[in-house]
Amino acid sequence: QSLAELEVLCNHLYEGTDLAQRVQAEKVLLELIDSPECLSRCQLLLEQGTTSYAQLLAATCLSKLVSRASPLPIEQRIDIRNYILNYVASQPKLAHFVIQALVQVIAKITKLGWFEVLKDQLIFRDVIADVKKFLQGTVDHCIIGVMILSELTQEMNLVDYSRPSAKHRKIATSFRDTSLKDILMLACSLLKELLAKPLTLQDQQQQSLAMQLLKLVLNCLNFDFIGNSADESADDLCTVQIPTNWRTIFLEPETLDLFFDLYHSLPPMLSQLALSCLVQFASTRRSLFSNPERAKYLGNLIKGVKQILENPQGLSDPGNYHEFCRFLARLKTNYQLGELVMVKDYPEVIQLIANFTITSLQHWEFAPNSVHYLLTLWQRMVASVPFVKTAEPHLLDTYAPEITKAYITSRLECVPVVIRDGLEDPLDDTATVFQQLEQLCTVSRCEYEKTCTLLVQLFDQNAQNYQKLLHSSSRNPIEITVQEGRLAWLVYFVGTFVGGRLTYTSTDEHDAMDGELSCRVFQLISLMDAQLPQSSNEKVELAILWFLDQFRKTYVGDQLQHTSKV
């Protein structure tokens, strides 16, 4: 095909709206990849193509060509790699997606040829030396160099299921041992240089460079170091298996400081990436450190949390806020309460975190997906209380009841807003509600008396208002629906707390309180039944069924040793 024909094909493929034309274009392109002219056609498109799509097409064809099961001759692959390196070096202003696609070809060639030898040299491994030439050029060249390293790190970590997995592990392990530490150190030193000249961060190019560098660090820290993270959905179990020879990087306090400083000085889109890196730093495996080193490292993490919460402007961005909540949850996943309590700033920080959590719960409509991480933190903290042997106070008996109270009152306050503005009702997402209630259940058992007193008071108040509304002459349907929505939440809370009774820690006083709460639900049941069949509320009915199930599990079973105070 001539250049003009190929460009028409590109338009059909990337911009066309006619499906038949697009299918036809794809067919022609598949034939092109298998034809002997493929390389010369790609070269023609790169050198003379008039649109970015022509260059993208060439890059896509090359990518398919170099990843075929029967590889091209080694000399040809070296030529392609060197050609692309020279091409992007001579045209650093190409469209971002074209550079990304070309860089991917370099990464694929490097990975697949990692162990290949030509004239006694591991010929594809000098990529870091090639990249260093880019880093000495303009900011645009620098960005391309960092993109090459980033793409390579990602490509090395990517499992290609069409090839033997043992070969993939062998290449990934060799890359980890020979190159990954150097890449991380290089990225950190370039980020330090960027921070040293903050005035230019307004500049689009500098921002672009900062973004690529942070993505590179994140790719290094997300690397599958020991070949076990096939399942990336399990976010909470995360321990990052940092290699032992990286200890020096992690023991330098400057490393953590760098990322906290980046968070404070970059705009939200980028500061979010700095926090994502910190999430990984907080998840570093415990065994990388000795006990004194670990205490010092944790101290630096907590110092950073304190700075962020004392200057919370950045957290109004949902991306930053979400990553920060993940960061807080990871602190407790990886460190014990006994270690946290020993940190110098612990009393101030736990107060700041409690206030942050309470504010977050009160703004229930902002970033609802992040609440899970905050509740995870408190749930794990409270669950650890019986095992803490240190003399230092953990202060959870002060803050846990406040968290429970904030959750309960904020859910009741959301009901009129949801009904008035026709918003999505959080109660309809039962999976999330049950998950949060389960977390809250643990938190509520800390200073249980306070929680029960609050619930009894709220239940009485709402049930009385509900009765008044039912018997009033005007019977305002909206107000009745609001009141029923609140009662549904309250019944869920009672069910949660009754269902959370732990046989080994429960006391007669606690059981008596459960009785106080349960009898109120039973009274509500008869009140609701009295209105059938004229009116019923599905949400309250579902809440009551759930409560009855929890009550049965806890108090109506053959496991109970003695008659409890309920």
Disulfide bonds with the S-S distance in Angstrom:
none
